[in-house]
Amino acid sequence: SFMVLDADEVKDEVEGMFRTLYKLAKTLYDIPGSKRVAEMVRAKVEKFRHFIPVLQIVCNKGLQERHWKQMSKVVGIPLTPDPQATLSDMIEVGLPKFITKLEEISVAASKEYALERNLRKMKEEWDDVQFECVAYRDTGVEILSAVDDIQVMLDDHILKAQTMRGSPYVKAFEAEMQLWEAKLISMQDILDSWLQCQVTWLYLEPIFSSEDIMRQMPDESKKFRTVDKQWRAIMNNTKQDKRVLVATDFKDMLLLLKENNSLLDEIQKGLNDYLEKKRLFFPRQFIIHWIQFKLGRIASTLT
């Protein structure tokens, strides 16, 4: 059966045999009987060489059912990848006569196969990629750490996915390609919003841990509690399974992070307004409290 053959290996072997027989015929020039045998064998090899393109087509690992149907339409008879079929069978049904059109189908199949393998490889590369998390002070919650490699990988794979989607050979699995590209872009958007939320949460968490601030800024404190609850839920989910594909699949994650970032912006504005009023009405005390506040924040980040 031709199904188990490697057409390129067969081609290399046949070409090697042909060159050897050609040299042998020249070497045996003065021995007519031996020369005749060498030339006879070379003629048979030469005849077989003409069928190598057919072998390369039918042995193409990229051929799918759709390609066999296309080839059947060209040839005018049903063609199937039958394990019992031989190269002789394919020659007898007349494939060599349609070699040009069949080669076009085979080339397309090879390019589609390469794209599908690249897509599969991209997906597999994400299987074991995990977030690194570290404990933050005594808050009982972890935070993201060292995400640079993940961001670089996302940028690289999004570019690859967009390039692949632009290929004329992606049509057979275009829907799958679009879904994967959308997944990558979604992960990138989530990570960007996630890091933005983390930076602001880290800044505000020590402030709103103060009972004094909570009393003086009840509205902002309430908003921060809302953000803090969502933040802890996201980070606890990440702690359970740190794989990027899983952690970024948290329900409505991007929406929650965007809502949190909007609330954090409001909290920061309220905090700035509060500090500005303190500065205007109590300039001396403000400076003292501001210094104490900064020192307290520095100390809190070190513990």
C-alpha positions as CSV (number, residue, x, y, z in Angstrom):
1,S,0.0,0.0,0.0
2,F,1.2,3.5,-0.8
3,M,-0.4,4.8,2.4
4,V,2.6,3.9,4.5
5,L,5.3,5.2,2.1
6,D,7.3,8.4,2.5
7,A,7.2,9.8,-1.1
8,D,10.2,12.0,-0.6
9,E,12.3,9.1,0.7
10,V,11.2,7.0,-2.3
11,K,12.1,9.8,-4.7
12,D,15.6,10.2,-3.1
13,E,16.2,6.4,-3.4
14,V,15.0,6.2,-7.0
15,E,17.2,9.2,-8.0
16,G,20.1,7.6,-6.3
17,M,19.5,4.3,-8.1
18,F,19.2,6.1,-11.5
19,R,22.5,7.9,-11.0
20,T,24.2,4.7,-10.0
21,L,22.9,2.8,-13.0
22,Y,23.9,5.6,-15.3
23,K,27.5,5.4,-14.0
24,L,27.4,1.6,-14.1
25,A,26.4,1.6,-17.8
26,K,29.3,3.8,-18.7
27,T,31.7,1.7,-16.6
28,L,30.5,-1.5,-18.4
29,Y,30.9,0.0,-21.8
30,D,33.3,-2.7,-22.9
31,I,31.2,-5.5,-21.6
32,P,28.1,-5.6,-23.8
33,G,26.0,-8.2,-21.9
34,S,26.5,-6.5,-18.5
35,K,26.0,-3.0,-20.0
36,R,22.7,-4.2,-21.6
37,V,21.4,-5.4,-18.2
38,A,22.3,-2.1,-16.6
39,E,20.6,-0.1,-19.3
40,M,17.5,-2.3,-19.1
41,V,17.2,-1.8,-15.3
42,R,17.9,1.9,-15.7
43,A,15.1,2.1,-18.3
44,K,12.7,0.6,-15.8
45,V,13.8,3.0,-13.1
46,E,13.4,5.9,-15.6
47,K,9.8,4.7,-16.3
48,F,9.1,4.6,-12.6
49,R,10.5,8.1,-12.1
50,H,7.6,9.5,-14.2
51,F,5.2,8.2,-11.6
52,I,6.9,9.8,-8.6
53,P,4.7,13.0,-8.8
54,V,1.6,10.7,-8.5
55,L,3.2,9.0,-5.5
56,Q,4.0,12.4,-3.9
57,I,0.3,13.4,-4.3
58,V,-1.4,10.3,-2.9
59,C,1.1,10.0,0.0
60,N,0.6,13.6,1.1
61,K,-0.1,13.5,4.9
62,G,-2.0,16.7,4.5
63,L,-4.8,15.2,2.4
64,Q,-8.1,15.3,4.1
65,E,-11.5,13.9,3.0
66,R,-12.3,17.2,1.3
67,H,-9.1,17.0,-0.8
68,W,-9.9,13.4,-1.9
69,K,-13.4,14.6,-3.0
70,Q,-11.8,17.4,-5.0
71,M,-9.4,15.0,-6.7
72,S,-12.3,12.6,-7.4
73,K,-14.1,15.4,-9.2
74,V,-11.0,16.2,-11.3
75,V,-10.5,12.5,-12.3
76,G,-14.1,11.7,-12.7
77,I,-14.2,8.6,-10.5
78,P,-14.4,8.1,-6.7
79,L,-10.9,8.2,-5.0
80,T,-10.5,7.2,-1.4
81,P,-7.4,6.6,0.8
82,D,-7.9,2.8,0.8
83,P,-5.1,1.1,2.8
84,Q,-5.3,-1.8,0.3
85,A,-4.7,0.4,-2.7
86,T,-1.4,0.4,-4.5
87,L,0.5,2.9,-6.7
88,S,-0.4,0.7,-9.7
89,D,-4.1,1.1,-8.9
90,M,-3.7,4.9,-9.0
91,I,-1.8,4.8,-12.2
92,E,-4.4,2.5,-13.8
93,V,-7.3,4.8,-13.1
94,G,-5.5,7.6,-15.0
95,L,-4.1,9.9,-12.3
96,P,-1.0,10.8,-14.4
97,K,-3.2,12.5,-17.0
98,F,-4.5,15.0,-14.4
99,I,-1.2,15.6,-12.6
100,T,-1.2,19.4,-12.9
101,K,-4.6,19.9,-11.3
102,L,-3.9,17.2,-8.7
103,E,-0.6,18.8,-7.8
104,E,-2.5,22.1,-7.2
105,I,-4.9,20.3,-4.7
106,S,-1.9,18.6,-3.1
107,V,0.0,21.8,-2.6
108,A,-3.0,23.4,-1.0
109,A,-3.5,20.4,1.3
110,S,0.2,20.7,2.4
111,K,-0.2,24.4,3.2
112,E,-3.5,23.8,5.1
113,Y,-1.8,21.0,7.0
114,A,1.1,23.2,8.0
115,L,-1.3,25.9,9.2
116,E,-3.3,23.4,11.2
117,R,-0.2,22.0,12.8
118,N,1.0,25.6,13.7
119,L,-2.4,26.3,15.3
120,R,-2.3,23.0,17.3
121,K,1.3,23.8,18.4
122,M,0.2,27.3,19.6
123,K,-2.6,25.9,21.6
124,E,-0.3,23.2,23.1
125,E,2.3,25.8,24.1
126,W,-0.3,27.4,26.4
127,D,-1.2,24.2,28.2
128,D,1.4,24.5,30.9
129,V,1.9,28.3,31.0
130,Q,1.1,29.5,34.6
131,F,0.9,32.7,36.5
132,E,3.4,33.3,39.2
133,C,1.8,34.6,42.4
134,V,3.2,35.9,45.6
135,A,1.6,36.6,49.0
136,Y,0.9,40.3,49.7
137,R,1.7,41.3,53.3
138,D,-0.8,39.8,55.8
139,T,-3.8,40.4,53.6
140,G,-4.4,36.7,53.0
141,V,-4.4,37.3,49.3
142,E,-1.8,36.7,46.5
143,I,-0.9,39.0,43.7
144,L,0.5,38.5,40.2
145,S,4.2,38.5,39.8
146,A,6.6,38.4,36.8
147,V,4.1,38.5,33.9
148,D,6.5,39.9,31.3
149,D,7.1,36.5,29.6
150,I,3.4,35.9,29.4
151,Q,2.8,39.3,27.8
152,V,5.6,38.8,25.3
153,M,4.1,35.3,24.4
154,L,0.7,36.8,24.0
155,D,2.0,39.6,21.7
156,D,3.9,37.0,19.6
157,H,1.0,34.5,19.3
158,I,-1.6,37.2,18.5
159,L,0.7,38.3,15.6
160,K,1.1,34.7,14.4
161,A,-2.7,34.1,14.6
162,Q,-3.5,37.2,12.6
163,T,-0.9,36.3,10.0
164,M,-2.3,32.8,9.8
165,R,-5.9,34.1,9.5
166,G,-4.8,36.2,6.5
167,S,-3.6,33.1,4.6
168,P,-5.7,32.0,1.7
169,Y,-5.3,28.4,2.9
170,V,-7.0,28.9,6.3
171,K,-10.6,28.7,4.9
172,A,-11.2,25.0,5.9
173,F,-10.6,25.8,9.6
174,E,-11.2,29.6,9.6
175,A,-13.8,29.5,12.4
176,E,-11.4,27.6,14.7
177,M,-8.7,30.1,13.8
178,Q,-11.0,33.1,14.6
179,L,-12.0,31.6,17.9
180,W,-8.4,31.1,19.0
181,E,-7.4,34.6,17.9
182,A,-10.3,36.0,19.9
183,K,-9.2,34.0,22.9
184,L,-5.7,35.4,22.7
185,I,-6.9,39.0,22.4
186,S,-9.3,38.4,25.3
187,M,-6.5,37.1,27.5
188,Q,-4.4,40.1,26.6
189,D,-7.3,42.6,27.4
190,I,-7.9,40.7,30.7
191,L,-4.2,40.8,31.7
192,D,-3.9,44.5,30.9
193,S,-7.0,45.4,33.0
194,W,-5.9,42.9,35.7
195,L,-2.5,44.6,36.1
196,Q,-4.1,48.0,36.1
197,C,-6.4,46.9,38.9
198,Q,-3.6,45.3,40.8
199,V,-1.4,48.5,40.8
200,T,-4.2,50.7,42.0
201,W,-5.4,48.1,44.6
202,L,-1.9,47.9,46.0
203,Y,-1.8,51.6,46.3
204,L,-5.2,52.0,48.0
205,E,-5.3,48.9,50.2
206,P,-3.1,50.2,53.0
207,I,-5.0,53.5,53.0
208,F,-8.5,51.9,53.3
209,S,-7.2,49.5,55.9
210,S,-7.2,52.6,58.2
211,E,-10.4,52.9,60.4
212,D,-9.8,56.7,60.5
213,I,-9.9,56.9,56.7
214,M,-13.0,54.6,56.5
215,R,-14.8,56.9,58.9
216,Q,-13.9,60.1,57.0
217,M,-14.5,58.7,53.5
218,P,-17.5,56.4,53.9
219,D,-18.5,56.4,50.2
220,E,-15.0,55.7,48.9
221,S,-14.6,53.0,51.6
222,K,-17.8,51.3,50.5
223,K,-16.6,51.3,46.9
224,F,-13.2,49.9,47.9
225,R,-14.9,47.1,49.8
226,T,-16.7,46.2,46.6
227,V,-13.5,46.2,44.6
228,D,-11.6,44.3,47.3
229,K,-14.2,41.5,47.4
230,Q,-14.1,41.1,43.6
231,W,-10.3,41.3,43.6
232,R,-10.0,38.5,46.3
233,A,-12.4,36.3,44.4
234,I,-10.4,36.6,41.2
235,M,-7.1,36.0,43.0
236,N,-8.5,33.0,45.0
237,N,-9.7,31.5,41.8
238,T,-6.2,32.0,40.3
239,K,-4.7,30.4,43.3
240,Q,-6.8,27.2,42.7
241,D,-5.4,26.8,39.1
242,K,-2.7,29.1,37.9
243,R,-2.7,28.0,34.3
244,V,-3.3,31.2,32.2
245,L,-5.9,29.5,30.0
246,V,-7.9,28.5,33.1
247,A,-7.4,31.6,35.3
248,T,-8.4,34.0,32.5
249,D,-11.6,32.0,32.0
250,F,-13.1,33.3,35.2
251,K,-16.8,34.2,34.6
252,D,-17.2,37.8,33.3
253,M,-13.6,38.5,34.3
254,L,-13.0,41.4,31.8
255,L,-16.2,43.1,32.7
256,L,-15.5,42.8,36.4
257,L,-12.0,44.2,36.1
258,K,-13.2,47.1,34.0
259,E,-15.9,47.9,36.6
260,N,-13.3,47.6,39.4
261,N,-11.0,50.0,37.5
262,S,-13.8,52.4,37.1
263,L,-14.6,52.3,40.8
264,L,-10.9,52.6,41.7
265,D,-10.7,55.8,39.5
266,E,-13.6,57.2,41.4
267,I,-12.0,56.3,44.7
268,Q,-8.7,57.9,43.8
269,K,-10.5,61.1,42.7
270,G,-12.4,61.1,46.0
271,L,-9.1,60.6,47.9
272,N,-7.4,63.4,46.0
273,D,-10.3,65.8,46.7
274,Y,-10.2,64.8,50.4
275,L,-6.4,65.5,50.6
276,E,-6.8,68.8,48.7
277,K,-9.4,70.0,51.2
278,K,-7.1,69.0,54.1
279,R,-4.3,70.9,52.5
280,L,-6.3,74.1,52.0
281,F,-7.9,74.2,55.5
282,F,-5.1,72.8,57.6
283,P,-1.8,73.4,55.7
284,R,0.6,72.8,58.6
285,Q,-1.2,69.8,59.9
286,F,-1.6,68.5,56.3
287,I,2.1,68.4,55.8
288,I,2.7,66.6,59.0
289,H,-0.1,64.1,58.3
290,W,1.0,63.7,54.7
291,I,4.6,62.8,55.9
292,Q,3.1,60.4,58.4
293,F,0.9,58.9,55.8
294,K,3.8,58.4,53.4
295,L,5.9,56.8,56.0
296,G,3.1,54.6,57.1
297,R,2.6,53.5,53.5
298,I,6.3,52.7,53.0
299,A,6.3,50.7,56.3
300,S,3.2,48.8,55.2
301,T,4.8,47.7,52.0
302,L,7.8,46.4,53.8
303,T,5.9,44.2,56.3
